[in-house]
Amino acid sequence: MKWRYLSVGICVATFVLTGKAQSIVKLDLKRTIELANDSSLAAFRYQNMYLSGYWAYRTYRANRLPSLTMSLMPAQYYRYITQRYDSNRDMDVYREQQMFSASGGLSLQQNFDLTGGTFYIDSDLEYMRNFGETKSTQFASVPFRIGYSQSLLGYNPFRWERKIEPLKFEKVKKEFIYNTEVVAEEAVGYFFSLAMAQADYQLALENVASTDTLYSIGMQRYRIAAISRADLLTLQLDKVNARNTLENALIALKRAMFALASYLNMDKDTQIELELPSRPEAMEIPVEEALAKAKANNPEYLQQRQNILESEREVNRTRIESRFNASVNASVGFNQVAESLKHAYREPLQQDVVNISVSIPLIDWGVRKGRYNMAKNELNVVTIASRQEELKLEEEVTMTVSDFNIQQGLIRSAEEALELAVMAYEQTRQRFIIGKADVNSLTLSLNRQQQAQKNYISALQNYWLNYYKIRKLTLHDFESGASLSERFDFEHGMLR
């Protein structure tokens, strides 16, 4: 006997006990997982986490492209007393100054990852109008200027971003797939918790009906002295306990159903009927293959690689900053000044600028050296921690796959035990009715049947929990042989 629809008769009983009409939803395991990944609050949270990482990577890619910026100062007005030198009187005097100015410009920039420098092209125009005793109007233009700025010996953040940012996005993508499997695993847990609660409630209903029947039979047999008063009292106690168990089972059922409905973001009054999955087909997963898939796909490995790269970046930065630094900024272009706009762009003069700066630390009492040594020690710590996490993950994959392979045999054994327990109980019940079995044998047989039913559901639960945990750890569907990461790229498109 296999229970596929656990809630047959449960809905009617629940309506009677609660006196409340409810919407009914029938779910199997696959549909439950689909709803969890589509509608649950956890799925929404993981989707937004992925989108945050996605746009962070889009921003990084955009920063690698040329950027065009317009800067404007439409109006600026000054009127104040300022100190000026009077050459005729050879002394400083205070004079009133009144001026209006405006400016604007365009700048095109392109960063170079390899060198860490910035190439730029810009154009500027400024206007100035002086008021007061001496009135004047001037336009200053830079029609075209091209330049390049570069830190000669300094830290190059662009080169490290080129290494780390694509890795971070790959990790974000695989973390999303990983979290999708986390949602599936949690949905499996809620599904089988409700399945067990519905099984307990169904058993309690049957137990109430059975104990009522057996107590009535016991009363008849007690009147003809076929059983003792102690046996009759035992049957009466079983009847009372069965009703108490039914009440407790109903409370547990409501809790489990509310938990699953809440996780799937359904209405709290939804009545859920579950269809248990049938015994899965035999599938052996090689441990070595699972380990290889985990190393290739699990986001934890990418996280450790990112941690090491970020620590190496810090070592590189502190090492370079502990020495002297030099930078250069060179540009060539044209400029002109005139009293009218059209003359400001006529016959421009060449403008050349070369700026070289050097920074040399002389005395810092070992601050830079200390930062460098701290960064090196942190890199050693991160490297060791990374290896520990990898070993921990390898152990988890190995144990989960081993449990999964064993669980398939346990399901077959639990199913066989359930069928035997059901047949044994029916035979013991019939023998009790005709007086060939005592109360203790009947109670023991019933307990074995109920335990066998729970063991079967528990075996199914452990199987599917282990299966989705393996999918989560390896990001691989061993049933279809497809990579979940490649499937995600195909369905959503890779970011180029």
C-alpha positions in Angstrom: 0.0 0.0 0.0 1.4 3.4 -1.0 -0.3 6.6 0.1 -0.2 9.0 -2.9 -3.0 11.4 -1.9 -2.5 12.0 1.8 -5.4 14.4 2.2 -8.3 12.4 0.7 -11.0 12.9 3.4 -8.8 15.4 5.3 -10.5 18.4 3.6 -14.0 17.3 4.6 -12.9 16.5 8.2 -11.1 19.9 8.4 -14.1 21.8 7.2 -16.2 20.1 9.9 -13.7 20.7 12.6 -13.0 24.4 11.6 -16.4 25.3 10.2 -14.6 27.5 7.6 -14.6 27.4 3.8 -11.1 27.5 2.3 -9.7 27.5 -1.2 -8.1 24.1 -2.2 -4.8 23.8 -4.0 -3.4 20.4 -5.1 0.4 20.2 -5.2 3.0 17.7 -6.1 6.7 18.1 -5.2 7.6 19.6 -8.6 4.8 22.2 -8.6 5.7 23.1 -5.0 9.3 23.9 -6.0 8.2 25.9 -9.1 5.9 28.0 -6.9 8.6 28.5 -4.3 11.0 29.8 -6.9 8.4 31.9 -8.6 6.4 33.4 -5.7 8.2 33.0 -2.3 9.7 36.0 -0.5 13.0 34.2 -0.4 13.0 33.9 -4.2 12.3 37.7 -4.5 15.2 38.5 -2.2 17.6 36.3 -4.1 16.4 37.8 -7.4 17.1 41.3 -6.1 20.5 40.2 -4.8 21.4 39.0 -8.3 20.1 42.2 -10.0 22.3 44.2 -7.6 25.4 42.2 -8.7 24.3 42.4 -12.3 24.1 46.2 -12.4 27.4 46.4 -10.5 29.0 44.5 -13.3 27.2 46.6 -15.9 28.7 49.7 -14.2 32.2 48.2 -14.3 31.7 47.5 -18.1 30.4 51.0 -18.7 33.5 52.4 -16.9 35.7 50.7 -19.5 34.0 52.6 -22.3 34.7 56.3 -23.3 32.8 58.8 -21.3 31.7 62.2 -22.5 31.0 64.9 -19.9 29.6 68.4 -20.3 30.4 70.9 -17.5 28.6 74.2 -17.3 28.7 77.3 -15.1 25.9 79.4 -16.7 26.3 82.4 -14.6 28.6 83.8 -11.8 28.4 87.3 -10.5 30.9 89.1 -8.2 30.6 92.5 -6.5 33.0 93.1 -3.6 35.9 95.2 -2.3 39.3 93.6 -3.0 42.9 94.5 -2.3 44.9 95.5 -5.4 48.4 96.9 -6.0 48.6 100.4 -7.4 51.9 100.7 -9.4 51.6 104.4 -9.8 51.4 105.0 -6.1 53.6 101.9 -5.2 51.1 100.7 -2.6 48.2 98.4 -2.0 44.7 99.9 -2.2 41.2 98.6 -1.8 39.0 98.8 -4.9 35.5 97.8 -5.8 35.4 94.9 -8.3 32.3 93.9 -10.2 32.3 91.0 -12.6 30.1 88.5 -14.5 31.4 85.3 -15.9 30.2 82.0 -17.5 31.9 78.9 -18.7 31.3 75.5 -20.3 33.2 72.6 -21.7 33.1 69.1 -23.1 35.5 66.3 -22.0 36.0 62.8 -23.5 37.9 60.3 -21.4 39.1 56.8 -21.9 40.8 54.7 -19.2 43.5 52.2 -20.1 43.5 49.0 -18.0 46.9 47.9 -19.0 48.8 51.1 -17.9 46.3 52.6 -15.4 46.4 55.9 -17.3 43.7 58.1 -18.7 43.5 59.5 -22.2 41.4 62.7 -22.6 40.2 65.2 -25.2 38.4 68.4 -24.1 37.2 71.8 -25.3 36.4 74.8 -23.1 34.9 78.3 -23.5 34.9 81.0 -20.9 33.2 84.5 -20.9 34.1 87.4 -18.5 32.6 90.8 -18.3 34.1 93.5 -16.0 32.1 96.5 -14.8 33.1 99.6 -13.0 35.5 102.3 -14.1 37.3 100.0 -16.5 34.8 98.0 -18.5 36.0 95.0 -20.6 34.7 91.9 -22.2 36.8 88.8 -22.9 36.2 85.3 -24.4 38.8 82.6 -23.7 38.6 79.4 -25.7 40.3 76.1 -25.9 39.0 74.7 -29.2 40.8 71.4 -28.8 43.2 69.8 -26.4 44.4 66.2 -26.2 46.3 64.8 -23.2 47.3 61.7 -21.2 47.8 61.3 -17.5 49.7 58.4 -16.0 51.0 57.3 -12.7 54.5 56.0 -13.6 55.2 53.8 -10.6 51.9 53.9 -8.8 49.1 51.5 -8.0 47.0 50.5 -11.0 43.4 49.9 -9.9 42.2 49.2 -13.4 44.3 46.1 -13.9 43.0 44.6 -10.7 39.4 45.5 -11.5 39.8 43.7 -14.8 40.7 40.5 -12.9 38.2 40.8 -10.0 35.0 42.3 -11.5 34.3 39.5 -14.0 35.0 36.9 -11.3 32.6 38.7 -9.0 29.8 38.7 -11.6 30.4 35.0 -12.3 30.1 34.4 -8.6 26.9 36.5 -8.4 25.4 34.5 -11.2 26.2 31.2 -9.6 25.1 32.4 -6.2 21.7 33.1 -7.7 21.5 29.6 -9.1 22.8 28.2 -5.8 20.1 30.2 -3.9 17.5 28.9 -6.3 18.4 25.4 -5.2 18.3 26.6 -1.6 14.7 27.7 -2.1 14.0 24.3 -3.7 15.6 22.5 -0.8 13.6 24.5 1.7 10.4 23.9 -0.3 11.1 20.2 -0.1 11.4 20.5 3.7 8.1 22.3 4.0 6.4 19.9 1.6 7.3 16.8 3.5 6.6 18.4 6.9 3.1 18.9 5.7 3.1 15.4 4.2 4.0 13.9 7.5 1.5 16.1 9.3 -1.3 15.0 6.9 -0.2 11.3 7.3 -0.4 11.7 11.1 -3.8 13.2 10.8 -5.0 10.6 8.4 -3.7 7.8 10.7 -5.3 9.6 13.7 -8.7 9.6 11.9 -8.4 6.0 11.0 -7.3 5.2 14.6 -10.4 7.0 16.0 -12.7 5.0 13.8 -10.8 1.7 14.5 -10.7 2.2 18.3 -14.5 3.0 18.3 -15.2 -0.2 16.4 -12.8 -2.3 18.6 -14.3 -0.8 21.8 -17.8 -1.8 20.7 -16.6 -5.3 19.8 -14.8 -5.4 23.2 -18.0 -4.5 25.0 -19.9 -7.3 23.3 -17.1 -9.8 24.1 -16.9 -8.6 27.7 -20.6 -9.3 28.3 -20.0 -12.9 27.4 -16.8 -13.0 29.4 -14.6 -13.5 26.4 -12.2 -10.8 27.5 -11.3 -9.4 30.9 -12.2 -6.0 32.4 -8.6 -5.0 32.1 -8.7 -5.6 28.3 -11.9 -3.7 28.1 -10.4 -0.7 30.0 -7.4 -0.9 27.7 -9.7 -0.6 24.7 -11.5 2.3 26.3 -8.1 4.0 27.0 -7.1 3.5 23.4 -10.3 5.2 22.3 -9.7 8.2 24.5 -6.0 8.4 23.5 -7.0 8.2 19.8 -9.3 11.2 20.1 -6.6 13.2 22.0 -4.1 12.2 19.3 -6.5 13.4 16.6 -6.8 16.8 18.2 -3.0 17.2 18.5 -2.6 15.9 14.9 -5.1 18.6 13.7 -3.1 21.3 15.4 0.2 20.1 13.9 -1.6 19.8 10.5 -2.7 23.4 10.6 0.8 24.6 11.6 2.5 22.7 8.8 -0.1 23.8 6.2 0.2 27.4 7.3 4.0 27.2 7.1 4.0 25.9 3.5 1.3 28.3 2.4 3.3 31.2 3.9 6.5 30.1 2.3 4.8 29.9 -1.1 3.3 33.3 -0.5 -0.3 32.0 -0.6 -3.3 33.1 1.3 -3.1 31.8 4.9 -6.5 30.1 4.6 -5.5 28.0 1.6 -6.2 24.3 2.0 -3.4 22.3 0.4 -3.6 18.7 -0.8 -0.3 16.9 -1.4 0.5 14.2 -3.8 3.6 12.3 -2.6 6.1 11.5 -5.3 6.4 7.9 -6.3 9.6 5.9 -5.7 12.3 7.5 -7.8 14.2 5.5 -10.4 17.5 4.2 -9.4 20.3 6.7 -10.0 23.9 6.3 -8.8 26.0 9.5 -8.6 29.7 9.0 -8.6 31.4 10.9 -5.8 34.4 12.0 -8.0 32.1 13.4 -10.6 30.1 15.3 -8.0 33.3 16.8 -6.6 34.5 17.8 -10.1 31.2 19.6 -10.8 31.3 21.3 -7.4 34.8 22.6 -8.0 33.8 23.9 -11.4 30.5 25.5 -10.4 30.1 26.0 -6.7 30.1 29.8 -5.9 32.1 29.1 -2.7 35.2 28.3 -4.8 34.7 31.6 -6.7 34.4 33.4 -3.4 37.7 32.0 -2.2 39.4 33.0 -5.4 37.9 36.5 -5.1 39.2 36.7 -1.5 42.7 35.7 -2.6 42.7 38.2 -5.5 41.5 41.0 -3.3 44.3 40.2 -0.7 46.9 40.1 -3.5 45.6 43.5 -4.7 46.1 44.9 -1.2 49.6 43.5 -1.1 50.4 45.1 -4.4 48.9 48.5 -3.4 50.8 48.7 -0.1 54.1 47.5 -1.6 53.9 50.2 -4.3 52.9 52.9 -1.9 55.8 52.0 0.4 58.2 53.4 -2.3 58.3 56.7 -4.0 55.7 57.6 -6.6 55.9 59.6 -9.9 53.2 60.7 -12.3 53.0 62.6 -15.5 50.3 64.6 -17.2 50.9 65.9 -20.7 48.6 67.7 -23.1 48.8 69.6 -26.4 46.1 71.8 -27.9 45.2 75.4 -28.8 43.8 78.4 -27.0 42.9 82.0 -27.7 41.6 85.2 -26.0 39.5 87.8 -27.7 36.9 90.5 -27.1 34.3 88.7 -29.3 33.2 85.1 -29.6 34.1 84.7 -33.3 37.6 86.0 -32.8 38.2 83.7 -29.8 38.3 80.8 -32.3 40.3 82.6 -34.9 44.1 81.9 -35.3 44.3 80.0 -32.0 47.7 79.7 -30.3 49.3 76.4 -29.5 49.1 75.3 -25.8 51.5 72.7 -24.4 51.5 71.4 -20.9 53.8 68.8 -19.3 53.5 68.2 -15.6 55.8 65.6 -13.8 55.3 65.1 -10.0 57.4 62.9 -7.7 56.5 61.9 -4.1 59.3 60.4 -1.9 58.6 59.2 1.6 61.5 60.2 3.8 60.5 59.5 7.4 57.2 57.7 8.3 58.5 55.6 11.2 57.7 52.3 9.4 54.0 53.0 8.7 54.2 52.0 5.0 56.3 48.9 5.8 53.9 47.9 8.5 50.9 48.2 6.2 52.7 46.1 3.6 53.6 43.3 6.2 50.0 43.4 7.4 48.7 42.9 3.9 51.1 40.0 3.3 50.0 38.3 6.6 46.4 38.8 5.7 47.0 37.1 2.3 48.5 34.1 4.1 45.4 34.0 6.4 43.0 34.2 3.5 44.9 31.5 1.6 44.7 29.1 4.5 41.1 29.9 5.2 40.3 29.3 1.5 41.8 25.9 1.6 39.9 25.0 4.8 36.6 26.1 3.2 37.4 24.0 0.1 38.1 20.9 2.2 34.9 21.5 4.2 32.9 21.8 0.9 34.5 18.6 -0.5 33.5 16.7 2.7 30.0 18.0 2.5 29.7 16.9 -1.1 31.2 13.5 -0.4 28.9 12.8 2.5 25.7 14.1 0.8 26.3 12.0 -2.3 27.0 8.9 -0.2 23.8 9.5 1.8 21.9 10.0 -1.4 23.1 6.7 -3.0 22.3 4.8 0.2 18.8 6.5 0.5 17.5 4.8 -2.7 17.8 1.4 -1.1 16.2 2.7 2.1 13.2 3.9 0.1 12.7 0.4 -1.4 13.1 -1.1 2.1 10.7 1.4 3.7 8.1 0.8 1.0 8.3 -3.0 1.5 8.1 -2.6 5.2 4.9 -0.4 4.9 3.2 -3.0 2.7 4.0 -5.8 5.2 2.9 -3.7 8.2 -0.4 -2.9 6.5 -1.1 -6.5 5.8 0.0 -7.6 9.3 -2.3 -5.1 10.9 -5.3 -6.1 8.8 -4.8 -9.8 9.7 -4.2 -9.0 13.4 -7.4 -6.9 13.4 -9.5 -9.7 11.8 -8.0 -12.2 14.3 -8.9 -9.9 17.2 -12.5 -9.6 15.9 -12.9 -13.4 15.9 -11.1 -13.7 19.3 -7.8 -15.2 18.2 -5.6 -12.2 19.0 -5.3 -10.1 22.2 -5.3 -6.4 22.7 -1.6 -6.1 23.1 -1.0 -7.8 19.7 -3.5 -5.5 18.0 -1.9 -2.3 19.6 1.6 -3.4 18.7 0.5 -4.2 15.1 -1.1 -0.8 14.7 1.9 1.0 16.1 4.1 -0.8 13.6 1.9 0.2 10.7 1.9 3.8 11.7 5.7 3.8 12.2 6.2 2.2 8.8 4.1 4.9 7.1 6.2 7.6 8.8 9.4 5.8 7.9 8.4 5.7 4.2 7.6 9.4 4.1 10.8 10.2 6.0 12.8 8.1 3.5 11.2 10.0 0.6 12.0 13.3 2.3 15.6 12.4 2.9 16.0 11.3 -0.7 14.7 14.5 -2.2 16.5 16.7 0.3 19.8 15.0 -0.5 19.0 15.3 -4.3 18.4 19.0 -4.2 21.3 19.5 -1.8 23.6 17.8 -4.4 22.1 20.1 -7.1 22.8 23.1 -4.9 26.4 22.1 -4.1 27.3 21.1 -7.7 24.9 23.3 -9.8 24.4 20.3 -11.9 21.3 18.3 -12.7 22.4 14.6 -12.6 19.0 13.4 -13.7 19.2 15.2 -17.1 22.9 15.6 -17.2 22.6 19.3 -17.7 24.7 22.1 -16.1 22.4 24.5 -14.2 24.9 27.3 -15.0 24.8 26.6 -18.7 21.0 26.3 -18.6 20.9 29.7 -16.9 23.1 31.3 -19.6 21.0 29.8 -22.3 17.6 31.0 -20.8 18.7 34.4 -19.7 21.6 35.2 -22.1 25.1 35.9 -21.1 26.2 39.5 -20.5 28.8 40.5 -23.1 
